[in-house]
Amino acid sequence: MAHYRYTAKDKAGREVTGVEESPDERALINLLRKRELVIISVKPEVKKERKVIRINRGRKIKLSELVLFARQLATMIDSGIPLLQGLEILSEQIEDAGFKAIIADVKKQVSTGVSFNEALAKHPNAFSPLFINMVKAGESSGALDDIMERLAAYLEKTDSLARKVKSALTYPTVVSLMAVLITLVLMTKVVPVFESIFADFGGKLPMPTQILITISHFLINFFLVWAGGVVGGVFLLRRFLHTDKGTLMFDHFKLNMPVFGVIFKKVAVSKFSRTLSTLVKSGVPILSALEIVGKTAGNKVIENAVNKVRTSIREGENITNPLAESKVFPPLVCRMISVGEQTGELEKMLSKIADFYDDQVDAAVSGITSLIEPLVIAFLGIVIGTIVICMFLPIFKLSSLASN
């Protein structure tokens, strides 16, 4: 038996539509005629397939989405709404299709008896080890709502810190790229025009102008060579930076580079302190907490320092000495952590360090932004000004000859 959609008219001339189950079209037509209906059309009913959103397990989720998810789930659990029902509500109202599918899958896993943290762990690109382990600690202690609220606060502060660094880097990056683009346009489009004018004048060109024209010829005549070299160099550099040695070298350079190294170091200290404080306060064992801190540090130098700390604690020593030996963490931080260990208030001391360095990052970003702006403008003025002066030197020379 199949379903058919029909359109017909009754005795009064009114249009009638409907769906009927019938062995075939002919049998349905006979049935409709018995009802004294005039058949207009009969077509097989096409069932609309339910839209299935595929889960992309390799897809990263925005930090802002995770913050909202954690805070809303914390509010629901605190209000007495069961976890399963809370996940169902959130899966319906999340706008991001990929994240919606992930939460729906997590809810499905939880409904079959899988623990919440295990269900989250099946989506490692969406939920970090920190997120999963804090949820695990919250489930074990029965304070999942408190843990989710704490997690949301941590993610908000991390997101805020990342945006500050990004804003500090965006301006000089964009202006530098514009400077390179303008220079290339001047060298490949403007300089050749002046060269043809100088050729009509005759005579020997000043040395700076000759050098500029030679560079212009190279950029135009060997475009594929130098452009291919730049692309190939960037590709090889990216490949190298994805190796362990390359990542370590680049992360070490970031922490020690001029101007921006100060920001990267302060961000690293703040992130380390806040992550470890949040985990320890949530009841995660110190060795597990340090392992998570190392994995989520985002810097190989910090990760190596944290691994040394884990080894030190496992052998019965303290946290402070390996941190001081890494030379990444300032003496003030090491002393405050040492005091926190001795007084049994490590998480509170780490939280204070994180708050202090968040303020330090704010001040550093403001200072560097105000410093970089005149430097970038000066750089643009020197580069473009040099090109313009080299182009006008022959004209100045001709003017002086004409006046003589």
ZIGIKA-V379315 format. One record per backbone hydrogen bond with DSSP energy under -0.5 kcal/mol. NH is the residue of the N-H (numbers start at 0). CO is the residue of the C=O. Records with the same first field share a line. If there is no record, write none. Layout:
NH = CO + CO
This chain:
1 = 21
3 = 19
4 = 42
5 = 3 + 17
6 = 40
7 = 15
8 = 37
9 = 13
12 = 9
15 = 7
17 = 5
19 = 3
21 = 1
27 = 23
28 = 24
29 = 25
30 = 26
31 = 27
32 = 28
33 = 29
34 = 30
35 = 32
36 = 31
37 = 8
38 = 36
39 = 6
40 = 6
42 = 4
44 = 2
46 = 44
52 = 50
53 = 51
55 = 53
56 = 54
58 = 55
60 = 124
65 = 61
66 = 62
67 = 63
68 = 64
69 = 65
70 = 66
71 = 67
72 = 68
73 = 69
74 = 70
75 = 71
76 = 72
77 = 73
78 = 74
79 = 76
80 = 75
85 = 81
86 = 82
87 = 83
88 = 84
89 = 85
90 = 86
91 = 87
92 = 88
93 = 89
99 = 95
100 = 96
101 = 97
102 = 98
103 = 99
104 = 100
105 = 101
106 = 102
107 = 103
108 = 104
109 = 105
110 = 106
111 = 107 + 108
112 = 109
113 = 108
118 = 114
119 = 115
120 = 116
121 = 117 + 118
122 = 119
124 = 56
125 = 122
126 = 122
127 = 125
131 = 127
132 = 128
133 = 129
134 = 130
135 = 131
136 = 132
137 = 133
138 = 134
139 = 135
140 = 136
141 = 137
142 = 137
146 = 142
147 = 143
148 = 144
149 = 145
150 = 146
151 = 147
152 = 148
153 = 149
154 = 150
155 = 151
156 = 152
157 = 153
158 = 154
159 = 155
160 = 156
161 = 157
162 = 158
163 = 159
164 = 160
165 = 161
166 = 162
167 = 163
168 = 164
169 = 165
170 = 166
171 = 167
172 = 168
173 = 169
174 = 170
175 = 171
176 = 172
177 = 173
178 = 174
179 = 175
180 = 176
181 = 177
182 = 178
183 = 179
184 = 180
185 = 181
186 = 182
187 = 183
188 = 184
189 = 184
190 = 185
192 = 188 + 189
193 = 189
194 = 190
195 = 191
196 = 192
197 = 193
198 = 194
199 = 195
200 = 196
201 = 197
209 = 205
210 = 206
211 = 207
212 = 208
213 = 209
214 = 210
215 = 211
216 = 212
217 = 213
218 = 214
219 = 215
220 = 216
221 = 217
222 = 219
225 = 221
226 = 222
227 = 223
228 = 224
229 = 225
230 = 226
231 = 227
232 = 228
233 = 229
234 = 230
235 = 231
236 = 232
237 = 233
238 = 234
239 = 235
240 = 236
241 = 237 + 238
242 = 239
245 = 239
246 = 242
247 = 243
248 = 244
249 = 245
250 = 246
251 = 247
252 = 248
253 = 249
254 = 250
255 = 251 + 252
256 = 252
259 = 257
260 = 256
261 = 258
262 = 258
263 = 259
264 = 260
265 = 261
266 = 262
267 = 263
268 = 264
269 = 265
270 = 266
271 = 267
272 = 268
273 = 269
274 = 270
275 = 271
276 = 272
277 = 273
278 = 274
279 = 275
280 = 276
281 = 277
282 = 279
283 = 278
288 = 284
289 = 285
290 = 286
291 = 287
292 = 288
293 = 289
294 = 290
295 = 291
296 = 293
302 = 298
303 = 299
304 = 300
305 = 301
306 = 302
307 = 303
308 = 304
309 = 305
310 = 306
311 = 307
312 = 308
313 = 309
314 = 310
315 = 312
316 = 311
322 = 318
323 = 319
324 = 320
325 = 321
326 = 322 + 323
327 = 322
328 = 322
332 = 329
333 = 329
334 = 330
335 = 331
336 = 332
337 = 333
338 = 334
339 = 335
340 = 336
341 = 337
342 = 338
343 = 339
344 = 339
348 = 344
349 = 345
350 = 346
351 = 347
352 = 348
353 = 349
354 = 350
355 = 351
356 = 352
357 = 353
358 = 354
359 = 355
360 = 356
361 = 357
362 = 358
363 = 359
364 = 360
365 = 361
366 = 362
367 = 363
368 = 364
369 = 365
370 = 366
371 = 367
372 = 368
373 = 369
374 = 370
375 = 371
376 = 372
377 = 373
378 = 374
379 = 375
380 = 376
381 = 377
382 = 378
383 = 379
384 = 380
385 = 381
386 = 382
387 = 383
388 = 384
389 = 385
390 = 386
391 = 387
392 = 388
395 = 391
396 = 392
397 = 393
398 = 394
399 = 395
400 = 396
401 = 397
402 = 398
403 = 399
